[in-house]
């Protein structure tokens, strides 16, 4: 099989989505398929590849409705003015969609079906909001009312916050742990910006004369006391709050994946090799458990132990998701999400997977370490993990 390499990664700054007050969203006048097309054009400009050699363009998006509808993945391709001979597709595995897109792209390269694949994702959570009250989304009510499906408890499973509450309860993860972790996420993200880490992965975005070069959800002025003072967001006596959960965001991200022979032909130095990837299913009422079995599959197949992994990107859908994986694998938090995550940087569902893979690849190069795992929990009770190796 061919090796599959990440040779390029860029994303836009993630804005704060405001579904109840759209005018407060910096990206309210933008569409994410257009921003994704601009990332594609930038990738061509910076790599100088021949666009006719692109074997596929794969777009991940969790809520493919309204303006997030991609016309079978063709919108980003056409908006990029790519040759119409370049095929495309879109895929949905909820929060892991763009990491899964990268996995599919890597499979195409590994099997010799494509030499160059663009894999990314997008989400506009102001215009196509999260939740079953979204007018574009129609849950299957039979899952909620038919006793045959009672074991799935969809009243909880459809509510991500309640799944986080249940996970925290059964895994004995308390609010103090989550609040402290969340506070540090903002500190880490702000430090990463001050250190210049994010400069090379951000494509600045101009909206109505204002240029954005930094994620808009980071709160460098937040205090631990403020986070601790927030009320429960999902149940009256709960411990999951807006402070220890990811924010609602808009954003787009893009990876370029290439075969070894094309890497040599173009003379690129890859960011990382995609070694392996896996998905796993879990009880949907504790969907935040998903990263654990997905990662276990990857580790087992590659005869690795958690201690063999130098850096981890575990999506901060909720602080409890990260802390659960940290406890399951006995990880050192100094090697997990060292530049912040969904709680600070943001979590625009379909764009996050490619973001954490790209950030992880750059972290391995920056720290001159060898192995990293990017992993996410997935609404509906799944996990998806990818193993990267620095070249």
C-alpha positions in Angstrom: 0.0 0.0 0.0 1.0 3.6 -0.5 1.8 5.8 2.5 -0.6 8.8 3.0 0.9 12.1 4.1 -0.6 15.3 5.4 1.4 17.9 3.4 -0.7 21.0 4.1 -3.1 22.4 6.7 -5.0 25.6 7.0 -8.1 26.8 8.7 -10.0 30.0 9.3 -10.3 31.6 12.8 -13.4 30.2 14.5 -16.1 32.7 15.2 -18.7 32.6 18.0 -22.0 31.5 16.6 -25.1 33.4 17.8 -28.2 31.5 16.5 -30.5 33.7 18.7 -28.8 37.0 17.8 -27.2 36.5 14.4 -26.0 40.1 14.1 -23.5 39.5 16.9 -21.8 36.7 14.9 -18.8 38.1 13.1 -19.4 35.6 10.3 -23.1 36.3 9.9 -22.6 37.7 6.4 -20.5 34.8 5.3 -21.2 31.3 4.1 -18.8 28.5 5.2 -18.8 26.7 1.8 -17.4 30.0 0.4 -14.7 30.2 3.1 -13.8 26.5 2.5 -13.4 27.3 -1.2 -11.0 30.1 -0.2 -9.0 27.7 1.8 -8.9 25.4 -1.2 -7.6 28.2 -3.4 -5.0 29.2 -0.8 -3.8 25.6 -0.7 -3.3 25.6 -4.5 -1.6 28.9 -4.4 0.8 27.9 -1.6 1.6 24.4 -2.8 1.6 25.1 -6.5 0.1 21.6 -7.2 -1.7 20.9 -10.5 -5.4 21.1 -9.6 -6.1 18.5 -12.3 -4.3 16.0 -10.2 -6.7 16.2 -7.3 -8.4 12.9 -7.0 -11.1 13.9 -4.6 -12.4 16.7 -2.4 -14.1 15.5 0.7 -16.1 17.8 2.9 -17.3 16.9 6.4 -20.3 18.7 7.9 -22.6 17.6 10.7 -25.8 19.5 9.8 -26.0 19.2 6.0 -29.1 21.3 5.6 -29.9 24.9 4.7 -26.7 26.6 3.5 -24.6 23.8 4.8 -26.0 21.6 2.0 -23.1 20.9 -0.4 -24.8 19.5 -3.4 -23.0 16.2 -3.0 -19.8 18.0 -2.0 -19.7 20.0 -5.3 -20.3 23.5 -3.9 -16.7 23.9 -2.5 -15.3 22.6 -5.7 -17.3 24.9 -8.0 -16.8 27.9 -5.7 -13.0 27.2 -5.9 -13.3 27.2 -9.7 -11.5 23.9 -9.8 -11.7 21.9 -13.0 -15.1 20.2 -13.3 -13.3 16.9 -13.7 -12.3 17.0 -10.0 -14.8 14.8 -8.1 -16.2 15.5 -4.6 -18.3 14.2 -1.8 -19.6 15.2 1.6 -19.9 13.1 4.6 -21.5 13.2 8.1 -20.2 11.5 11.2 -21.4 14.4 13.3 -18.5 16.0 15.2 -15.8 13.7 13.6 -16.9 14.4 10.1 -13.8 16.1 8.8 -11.4 13.7 10.6 -13.4 10.9 9.0 -13.1 12.8 5.7 -9.3 12.7 6.2 -9.5 9.0 6.9 -11.4 8.4 3.7 -8.9 10.5 1.8 -6.1 8.5 3.3 -7.7 5.3 2.3 -8.0 6.5 -1.3 -4.3 7.3 -1.3 -3.3 4.1 0.5 -5.2 2.0 -2.0 -3.7 3.9 -5.0 -7.1 5.3 -6.1 -5.9 9.0 -5.6 -2.6 10.7 -5.3 -3.9 14.0 -3.9 -7.0 14.4 -1.8 -8.3 17.6 -0.2 -10.2 16.7 3.0 -11.8 19.3 5.3 -15.0 20.4 6.8 -17.2 23.3 7.7 -20.1 24.4 9.9 -22.1 27.6 10.3 -23.8 27.2 13.6 -25.6 30.5 13.5 -27.3 29.9 10.2 -27.8 26.1 10.7 -28.1 25.8 14.5 -27.4 22.8 16.7 -30.3 21.0 18.3 -33.5 19.2 17.5 -35.4 22.5 17.5 -33.5 23.4 14.3 -36.2 23.7 11.6 -34.1 21.8 9.2 -33.7 18.8 11.4 -36.5 16.2 12.0 -35.7 13.5 14.5 -37.3 10.2 14.1 -39.9 10.3 16.9 -40.4 6.6 16.9 -37.0 6.3 18.5 -38.3 8.4 21.4 -41.8 7.0 21.9 -41.7 3.3 20.9 -40.9 1.1 23.9 -38.8 -1.2 21.6 -36.1 1.5 21.6 -36.3 2.5 25.2 -32.8 1.1 25.8 -31.4 4.0 23.8 -33.1 6.6 25.9 -33.2 9.2 23.1 -34.5 11.9 25.4 -30.9 11.9 26.8 -29.1 10.7 23.6 -30.4 13.6 21.5 -29.2 16.1 24.2 -25.4 16.3 24.2 -25.3 18.1 27.5 -27.3 15.4 29.2 -25.0 12.7 27.8 -22.1 14.6 29.3 -23.9 14.8 32.7 -24.4 11.0 32.6 -20.8 10.4 31.7 -19.5 12.6 34.5 -21.8 10.8 37.0 -20.9 7.2 36.1 -17.2 8.0 35.8 -17.1 10.1 39.0 -15.6 13.2 37.4 -16.6 16.3 39.4 -17.3 19.9 38.5 -14.1 21.2 40.1 -12.0 19.0 37.8 -14.0 20.2 34.7 -14.0 23.9 35.6 -10.2 23.9 36.3 -9.6 22.0 33.0 -11.7 24.5 31.1 -10.0 27.5 32.6 -6.6 26.1 31.6 -7.9 25.5 28.0 -8.4 29.3 27.6 -4.9 30.0 29.1 -3.3 27.4 26.8 -5.0 28.9 23.7 -4.1 32.4 24.6 -0.5 31.4 25.3 -0.3 29.6 21.9 -1.4 32.8 20.1 1.1 34.9 22.1 3.9 32.4 21.2 2.9 32.6 17.5 2.0 28.9 17.2 -1.3 29.4 15.4 0.1 32.0 12.9 1.0 29.4 10.2 -2.3 27.5 10.4 -4.7 30.5 10.2 -6.0 32.1 7.0 -7.2 35.6 8.0 -10.7 36.4 7.1 -12.0 39.9 6.2 -15.7 40.7 6.9 -17.1 44.1 6.3 -13.7 45.7 6.5 -12.7 43.9 9.7 -9.9 41.4 9.5 -10.0 38.4 11.9 -6.8 36.5 12.6 -7.7 34.8 15.9 -10.4 32.5 17.2 -13.1 34.6 18.8 -14.1 32.3 21.6 -10.8 32.5 23.6 -11.3 34.3 26.9 -7.9 35.4 28.2 -9.6 37.5 30.9 -11.7 34.6 32.2 -11.1 33.6 35.8 -11.6 30.3 37.5 -14.0 32.0 39.8 -16.1 33.2 36.9 -16.3 29.7 35.4 -17.2 28.2 38.8 -20.0 30.7 39.2 -21.9 29.6 36.0 -25.2 27.8 36.4 -25.9 24.3 35.1 -26.9 24.5 31.5 -28.8 21.2 31.0 -30.4 20.1 34.2 -31.2 21.9 37.4 -28.8 20.0 39.7 -26.3 19.3 37.0 -22.5 20.1 36.7 -22.2 20.7 33.0 -22.2 24.5 32.3 -21.4 26.8 29.4 -18.0 27.2 31.0 -17.0 23.6 30.8 -18.5 22.9 27.4 -17.4 23.8 23.9 -18.9 26.9 22.4 -21.1 27.2 19.3 -19.0 28.3 16.4 -18.6 28.8 12.7 -15.5 27.7 10.8 -13.8 25.8 8.0 -10.6 23.7 7.9 -8.7 21.9 5.2 -6.0 19.2 4.9 -4.1 18.2 1.8 -3.3 14.5 1.7 -0.8 13.1 -0.7 0.9 9.8 -1.7 4.5 9.2 -1.2 5.4 9.3 -4.9 3.6 12.7 -5.2 5.4 14.0 -2.1 8.7 13.1 -3.8 7.6 14.5 -7.2 6.7 17.9 -5.7 9.6 17.9 -3.2 7.3 18.5 -0.2 8.3 17.9 3.5 5.1 16.3 4.9 3.6 17.5 8.2 2.8 13.9 9.2 2.1 10.4 7.9 -1.5 9.1 8.6 -0.7 5.7 10.1 -4.2 4.4 11.1 -7.7 5.4 12.1 -10.7 3.7 13.6 -14.3 4.3 14.6 -16.2 2.8 17.5 -19.7 2.7 18.8 -20.8 3.3 22.4 -24.0 3.7 24.4 -25.5 6.9 22.9 -26.4 8.2 26.4 -22.7 8.5 27.2 -21.5 9.5 23.7 -18.4 11.2 25.3 -17.0 7.7 26.0 -16.4 7.3 22.2 -12.8 8.3 22.0 -11.7 5.5 24.4 -12.7 2.4 22.4 -11.8 4.1 19.1 -8.3 4.8 20.4 -8.0 1.3 21.9 -8.6 -0.1 18.4 -5.8 2.1 16.9 -3.4 1.3 19.7 -4.0 -2.5 19.6 -3.6 -2.7 15.8 -0.3 -0.9 15.9 1.0 -2.6 19.0 1.2 0.6 20.9 0.6 1.6 24.5 -0.9 5.0 25.6 2.6 6.0 26.9 4.0 5.6 23.4 1.9 8.5 22.2 3.8 11.8 22.6 0.8 14.3 22.1 -2.9 14.0 22.1 -5.7 16.1 20.6 -8.9 15.0 22.3 -11.8 17.2 21.2 -13.1 19.4 24.0 -16.8 18.9 23.2 -17.1 18.9 27.0 -14.3 18.9 29.6 -15.6 15.6 30.9 -14.9 13.9 27.5 -11.2 14.8 27.8 -10.9 14.0 31.5 -12.6 10.6 30.9 -10.1 9.7 28.2 -7.2 11.0 30.4 -8.3 8.8 33.2 -8.9 5.8 30.9 -5.4 5.9 29.5 -3.6 7.5 32.6 -2.4 10.4 30.5 -0.3 13.4 31.5 -2.4 16.5 30.9 0.9 18.2 29.8 0.6 16.2 26.6 -3.1 16.7 26.0 -4.5 19.7 24.0 -1.5 21.8 24.8 -2.7 24.7 22.7 -6.3 24.7 23.9 -9.3 23.1 22.3 -13.0 23.2 21.7 -13.7 25.0 24.9 -11.4 27.9 24.0 -10.6 27.6 20.3 -14.1 26.5 19.4 -15.9 23.5 18.0 -17.7 24.2 14.6 -18.7 20.6 14.4 -17.8 19.6 10.8 -14.6 21.6 10.8 -13.1 20.3 14.1 -11.7 17.0 13.0 -9.4 18.4 10.4 -8.5 21.2 12.8 -7.3 18.8 15.5 -5.4 16.6 13.0 -3.7 19.6 11.5 -2.9 21.1 14.9 -1.6 17.8 16.1 0.7 17.4 13.0 2.1 20.9 13.6 2.6 20.1 17.3 4.6 17.0 16.6 6.8 19.0 14.3 7.1 21.9 16.7 8.0 19.6 19.6 10.1 17.2 17.4 8.1 14.3 18.7 7.0 11.2 16.8 3.5 10.0 17.5 0.2 11.7 18.1 -3.5 10.7 18.3 -6.4 12.9 17.3 -9.8 11.7 18.6 -13.4 12.9 19.0 -16.6 11.8 20.6 -19.6 11.7 18.2 -23.2 12.5 18.8 -25.3 9.3 18.6 -22.7 7.3 20.5 -19.5 6.9 18.5 -15.8 7.8 18.6 -13.2 8.3 15.8 -9.5 8.3 16.3 -6.5 8.9 14.0 -2.8 8.0 14.6 -0.2 10.4 13.1 3.5 10.0 12.8 6.0 12.8 12.3 8.1 12.2 9.2 
